[in-house]
Amino acid sequence: MTLPPEPRIDLASYLQRIGYEGPVEASLEALQAMHRAHFYSVPFENLDIHTGVRIAVDGQVNFDKIVTGRRGGFCLELSGLFARILRQIGFQLDVLGARVMTEGRMSVPLSHMTLLVHLDEPWLVDVGFGGRIAGPLRLLQREPQVIEGRKHVIDHDGDHWILSHWDLDGTPSTYVFTLLSRDFREFDAVCHWLQTSPESRFTHAPMVSIARPEGRTTFAGGMLIETHGSEREELSVAAGAEEAALLEKQFGIRP
C-alpha cells in the first residue's frame, strides 16, 4: 500500500524555535549545526503523560507541541519531527528502531527512535536520546567520538549495533538498534505503551531535562537538579506556583 505524502511543515517556524540561522541545505555542516541548535533548545520531557494529554507519532501534532507550543517531548516526538524536517530540506534518511538499556534490562522493541542520515557516509542522528547526543555520529567509526565534551562509541555485533554514551559527569547510557528502515506508523503501538503501561519509566513521574554546555538542568521528583561536569546541586521545588515558575524559567515551558 502506498502511503500518503507527509504534509509540509512550516520550516521557518521550526528553525526559529531552535534558534538556527545557518544554511538550509542537505549538507553535513547544516546537519551538524541544526542538530546542535536543537540539542540546546528543546527539552526532553514527559509532562503530557501526567496531565492526560495523548501523545502521537504525528508530524503536525508534534510540530504544534514542540514549535507552536514551545514544548519538548520524548524520543518518538523529537526524532520524529526532526526526521520530517530533514526530509523536507532534502536529506535522505532512514528511521530506525532501538531498545535502551536501563538498570541492566533492555526496553521493549521500538521504544526508542533514532535516524540514519545518508551523506557521503552514514551518520547516526539522534535529538531524542534524553538530551545526550549533541551532533551526528559517524556510524562506521569505531574510535570514540567526542561532541561538546560528551563521549560516544558505536560498535556492532552482526545485525545489532550498539551506541554507548558517557555524559559530562561520566554517567553511561546505551542503546541497541538495527539498520532496518521503519515507517512512523510502526511506532504507534509502542507510543501507546510508553504513555500508559506501569512498566514504562515515563509513567512513573513527570520530568524535564535539557542539556547545557557545562552539564544539564533537570526537574524530576519535585527536585531541580543542576549538573556542572562532575558537580551536582539539588533544590527542592514546591508544587503549584513555584513549580510552574521553574518550568518557565528553566525550560521555557508554560504549564
N, C-alpha and C positions, 0 to 999 in steps of 0.2 A: 504494500500500500504506500502510495506517495504521500508524504506529509505536507501540509500546507506550509507556505513560506513563513518565516518568522516576521512579525511586524517590525517595522523600522523603529529604532529607539532614538530619542532626542539626544544625539551625541554631544551637542554643545552644552546641554544642561549637566550631563554626566561629567564632562571634563571640568566644568566649573565646580561641581560638587567635590572633586578630588584636588582642585587647585592646580590643574595641569594646563600649561600654556605653550607646550612644545609642539613639534611637528606631529601631524596626524597622518601617519603612513605606516605601511606594513614593513617596518624595519626593526632590527634588533635594538637600535638606540631608542626608538619611540616606545617599544615594548618595555624596555628596562625602566625608562623614565615614568611611564604610566603606572607600571607595577609599583614602583617606589611611592608615587603620589597616592595611590590607593591605600597602600600599606600604612601610611601615616595619617590618613584622613578618615577612614571608615572603620568603626569599631566592630569587633566580633561580639555578638550578644544574642541572648535568647529570651528577651523580655516578653515578646508576644505570647510565648508558650504559657507564661504565668499570668497573663491578662485575658486569656481566652480568644486571642486573635489567631485565626488559621493561617499557617504558613504554607505556601505552594511553590513548586518549581515552575515558575511562570515569569516570562520576561517582563511583561507590563506590571504585574503585581510587585515583582522585585524592584523594578525601576521606581514605581510610585513610593515604595517604602524607603529605599536607600537614597534616592536622589531627591524626589519631591519632599519626602518626609524627613530627610537628613538623618536617617537612622543607620543602624548596622544590620547584622544578620548572622546566621551561621553558614557553614560552607556551601550548602546547596544554593542558597540565595546569592552569596557573594561571588562564588566562582561561576555560577550560572549567568549572572548579569555580566560579569567580565568577559565570559566566553562570547556572549552575544555582541558585546561592544567590539571585541577584537574582530569577529567575523564581519561585522558591518564595515569596519575600516578596511578589511581586505586580507586579514591574516587567515592562513589555512591551519586549522587545529582540530584535534580530537578531544572529546570529553571522555575522561576516564573515571572508573570507579575504584575506590580504595577502601581499606579497612585500617583503623587506627589501633595501635597497641596502647591499652590503658590498664595499669595495675596488673601487668602480666597476661592480660587477656585481649584477644582480638575482637574488635567491634563487628557488628553484623555486616554482611556484604553490601556494598554500595553506600555505606553510611558516611563516606567522605567522597567529595568530588574534586578532582584535580584536572589539569589541562596539559595537553602536549601540543606545543606550537611548532610548526614546521617552517624553518627558515633554511639557511644553508646547512644546518644541523638541527636535530630535535632538541627542544627546550622544555623542561618541566616548569609550568607556570601555575602558581597557587596563591591566590589572595585570600583564601578561605580557611587556612590552617591555623586559626586562632591568633592571627597576627604574628606569625613566627617567621615567614619567608618573605624577605624584603625585595627579592628580584628573581628573574628567571634563572634556572639552574641547567647546566649542560647535562643532558641525560646520559651521555656516553663517557663522561669524565669520572674516573674512579678516585682521583685525589680529592681531598676536602675542598669545598668551595665556601669561601667566607664572604658574606654580603652584609654590610652595615654591622660588622663585628660578630655576626651570628654564623656558626659553622654548620655545614650540611655535607653529608656523604651519601651518594647514590650507589647502590650495588644491585646485583640481580642474581637469582637462582632459577635458571630455566625461564619459565614464563612469568615468574614473580619478581617484581622489582621492589627494592626497599629504600625508603628515604629515612635517614637518621639525621636528627637536628639537635643542636645544642644552643640554648638561648644565651643571652649575655651573662646571666647568673649561673650558667653551667647546667641548667635543667634540661634533661634529654627528652626527646619525644620521637616517635617512629610511626610510619605507616607503610603499608604494603599495597601495591597496585599492579595491575596488568595493563598491557597496551591495547586491549580490546576497546574499540571505539563504541561509545554509548550514545543513545538518544536521551534527551532530557526526560522523556516520559518514563524511562526505566527507573528513575529515582522517585517516582510518585509514592510507591508503597513504603519505601524506607523513610521518606519525608513524613508520612503519617505516623510511622512507628516512632521516629525520633521525638515527635512532639506529644505523644500520647502514652507510650509504654513506661511503666515504672522502672524498667531495666535501662532506659535511656538516661544518660547522665544529664541531658538537657531538661528533664522534667523534675529534677531534684530541687533546684533553687535558681532564682534569677541571677544572671551575671552579665557583666560588660567588661571588655578588655580592649585596650588599644596600645600599640607599640609606640615608644618614644625613642629618639636617637640614643638616649642613655639607658633605656630599660623598658618599662611598661607601667601602665596605670590600669588597675583592675578594681571593680566593685563586685563583691561576692560575699554572701553570708552576712550582710549587714556591715561589712568592713571595706574601707578604702585601702587598697594595698599598692604601695609605690615601690618599685624596684629600680635601683640605680647600680648597674653592674651586679656585684655580689651583695650589695646592701639592700635591706628590706625594711620598710616602715609600714605600720598598720595603724589605722584610725577607725574607731567605731563610729558608725553613722546611724542616726535615729531615723526610723521610718517616718513617712509623711513629707512635710515641707523640707526638712533637711536633706533627705534622700533625693527629692525632686531637684533641689538646687544643685546638688552634687552632680547628678546626671547631666544637667545642662552645662554646668561649668567645665567638667572634665571631659565629657564626651559629645557635647553639642546636642544631646537628646532631650526633648521636651516631652515628658510622660503625658 
